[in-house]
Amino acid sequence: MPAPVHLSPSLASRLSGCAFLLTSVLLAGCGPQGAGDAARPGAAAASAAPVAVTTLPARKRDMAVLLTATGTVTPLSSVEVRPQVTSVIRQVHVREGQVVRQGELLFTLDSRADEANLAKAQAQLARDQAALADAQRQLARSRELLAQNFVSQSAVDTAQAATEAQQAAVAADRAAIDAARVPVAYARIQAPSAGRMGAIGVYPGSSVQANVTTLVTLTQLAPIAVAFNLPQRHLADALAALPGGGAVVQATLPDRGDALTGRLQFVDNAVDAASGTVKVKALFDNRQGQLWPGAFVNVALQASTLVGAVIVPQASIIQSARGPVVYVVQDGKAALRPVTVLHAQGEDAAVQGVQAGEAVVLDGRQNLRPGSPVVQRDPADATPRGGQRPRAAGSAATAATAASAP
């Protein structure tokens, strides 16, 4: 057995350095091809584990362009009923909250003094009519005597003047009667329009002052209007929707899900310089009385329709530094598509840049890169918003292997 060779520390250090240098040279000779492949982004994405995603096909259909706003229910007419003469309430013929027709009797005032003045004017008319009849008889007699040369022409002229004066007096009496009937008519207060009665603040015996005391407020409920404001950029759309009876407008009460349908009726003639908005009104039948004056409603005006638009879920659109993009699945891999959003409504968006029928990635898009392999899963298996997303099968197997490794 040969004797062991003992090396000095300096010689051992030199041999170790030579061995390390030789190993580095061998690795450098076989390493450039592998390093180049790893530097390619596409190769790295292709070699990555498939990403589990859910997709929905892009659909092609017509999409209504809806302009939404918050509106206020406004009655077409709301009248404060006031007396036109100073008097006392004699009788109240209606009750609070009652729905009345136009011309229905609401209140009766004490009109005894006015009725007496009317009777006095009628008596004066009767007296002047009797005097007119006597003057006409005198004129006829004077003309007969003039024909027989018993009176002069001046006597006939005098009788003619007296007759004409009495005719004027009778005309004045008739005018006085018409004037006396006006305050008598004011004693009967009738509904100026159909509507619903508000709170009544007077009672029989209450003293009221002409054009001052408010007896009741009468508000028209059917039809009724909804007023809302639109931004100035939508003014052209609102004006284009006016002809032909007005575009369809839907109003939804905050505490109710069903929408009421009306028609655009009015667009203001000026833009509010302070807010940059224009006032708009829509008319609703309101036969069921669901819209109440002063209530707030959510309004949607159908300004136009995008015919044959490509529709994708809004949740699939990613806002990147270069604009909105979506991922589509093409040949089992993720492809990035820049899109232009034409209109967004609810959970859908009309876009350009995607063809109808392409599979648009909805869930899992945050884990994608262009060219990443994907595994499509059933949309029913997707985790609802707010829950945890399940891991892919490949990831679970890798985790299990890693856990069992020593």
C-alpha positions, 0 to 999 in steps of 0.5 A, spaced: 500 500 500 503 506 497 504 511 503 499 517 503 502 523 500 501 530 504 500 536 501 502 543 503 497 548 505 499 553 499 499 547 494 492 545 496 489 552 495 492 552 488 489 546 486 482 548 489 483 554 485 484 550 478 479 546 479 474 551 480 476 555 474 476 549 470 468 548 472 467 555 470 469 554 463 466 548 462 459 551 464 460 557 460 461 553 454 454 549 454 450 555 457 449 561 452 443 557 448 439 556 455 440 563 457 438 565 450 431 561 451 430 564 458 431 571 456 425 571 451 418 573 454 414 569 450 418 562 451 417 564 459 410 565 458 409 559 454 413 555 459 409 558 465 403 553 468 396 554 465 392 560 468 385 558 470 380 563 467 372 564 465 370 567 459 364 569 456 363 570 448 362 577 445 355 578 443 353 582 437 346 586 438 343 593 439 344 597 445 340 603 447 344 609 449 341 611 456 343 618 459 341 617 467 340 623 472 336 624 478 330 628 477 324 631 481 317 630 480 314 636 478 306 637 477 304 641 471 299 645 475 299 647 482 294 653 484 293 656 490 286 658 491 284 664 494 278 668 494 277 674 489 272 678 494 273 680 502 268 676 505 266 670 510 266 662 509 259 660 508 260 653 507 266 648 505 264 643 500 270 638 499 275 635 504 282 634 504 286 630 499 279 629 495 280 629 488 276 634 484 274 635 477 275 642 473 269 646 475 267 643 481 264 647 487 269 648 493 267 653 497 261 658 498 262 665 501 257 670 504 254 674 498 248 677 501 250 684 500 252 683 493 246 679 492 242 686 494 246 690 490 244 686 484 237 686 486 238 694 486 241 694 479 235 690 476 230 694 479 233 700 476 233 697 470 226 696 470 224 703 472 229 706 466 225 701 462 218 703 464 221 711 462 224 708 456 217 706 454 213 712 456 218 716 452 217 712 446 210 713 446 211 720 447 215 720 441 210 716 436 204 721 439 209 727 437 210 725 430 202 724 429 201 731 431 207 733 427 203 730 421 197 734 422 201 740 423 199 741 431 206 741 433 212 744 431 218 740 429 222 742 435 217 738 439 218 732 435 226 733 436 225 734 444 221 727 444 226 724 440 232 726 445 228 724 451 227 717 448 235 716 446 237 718 453 232 713 456 235 708 451 242 710 454 240 709 461 237 702 460 244 700 457 247 703 463 243 699 467 244 693 464 252 694 465 251 695 472 247 689 473 253 685 469 258 688 474 253 686 480 253 679 478 261 679 478 262 679 486 256 674 486 259 669 482 266 670 486 262 667 492 262 661 489 269 658 488 270 653 483 276 648 481 280 651 476 283 645 474 282 637 475 287 635 481 288 633 488 286 637 494 291 639 499 290 642 506 284 646 507 286 652 512 279 655 513 272 653 516 265 656 515 265 662 519 272 664 517 274 671 515 278 671 508 281 677 505 281 678 497 287 675 494 291 674 500 288 668 504 290 661 501 284 657 502 287 650 499 292 648 494 290 644 488 295 640 485 294 636 478 297 629 479 295 626 472 299 627 467 305 629 471 312 631 469 319 629 471 324 635 471 332 633 471 338 636 468 343 633 463 350 635 462 352 640 456 355 635 452 348 631 451 344 637 449 345 635 442 342 628 444 336 631 448 334 635 442 335 630 437 330 626 441 325 631 442 321 630 435 316 625 433 313 625 440 319 625 444 324 619 446 322 614 451 324 616 458 324 611 464 323 613 471 324 609 477 323 610 485 328 609 489 324 604 494 321 601 488 324 596 482 319 597 477 320 603 472 315 608 469 315 610 462 314 617 459 316 621 453 321 627 453 317 633 452 321 639 454 328 642 453 330 648 456 332 654 451 339 656 455 344 652 459 345 654 466 352 657 466 353 656 473 352 648 473 354 647 465 347 643 465 341 644 461 334 643 464 329 637 461 322 635 462 319 628 461 311 627 461 308 621 465 301 619 465 301 617 472 294 614 472 296 610 478 298 616 482 305 613 483 309 619 482 308 624 487 310 632 487 317 633 490 319 626 490 326 624 487 326 619 482 332 615 477 331 617 470 334 614 464 333 617 457 334 613 451 337 618 447 339 613 441 341 606 439 347 603 437 345 598 432 349 591 431 354 593 437 359 588 440 358 587 447 362 585 452 362 585 460 364 591 463 368 587 468 373 584 463 375 591 461 382 593 464 384 600 464 392 600 462 397 606 461 395 605 454 388 605 455 382 600 456 384 593 454 381 586 454 384 579 454 381 574 449 383 566 448 386 565 442 389 558 440 389 556 448 393 562 449 391 569 452 391 575 447 391 582 449 386 587 445 386 594 445 379 596 445 375 603 444 369 603 449 363 606 445 358 606 451 357 603 458 350 601 461 349 597 467 354 591 467 355 591 459 359 595 455 359 596 447 366 596 444 370 596 438 377 592 437 373 585 439 370 581 434 363 578 436 364 570 438 371 571 441 372 569 448 373 574 452 376 573 459 372 575 465 375 572 471 383 570 472 385 576 468 389 579 473 394 573 472 395 573 465 400 576 460 400 576 453 401 569 450 400 565 457 397 559 456 390 558 459 385 553 462 378 555 461 373 553 467 365 553 467 363 560 469 358 557 474 364 555 478 367 562 478 367 565 485 362 570 487 365 577 488 368 578 495 370 571 496 376 567 495 378 564 488 380 557 487 386 555 485 388 551 479 389 543 479 396 544 477 398 549 482 394 545 488 399 539 485 405 543 485 403 545 493 402 538 495 409 535 492 412 541 495 409 539 502 411 532 501 418 534 499 423 533 505 
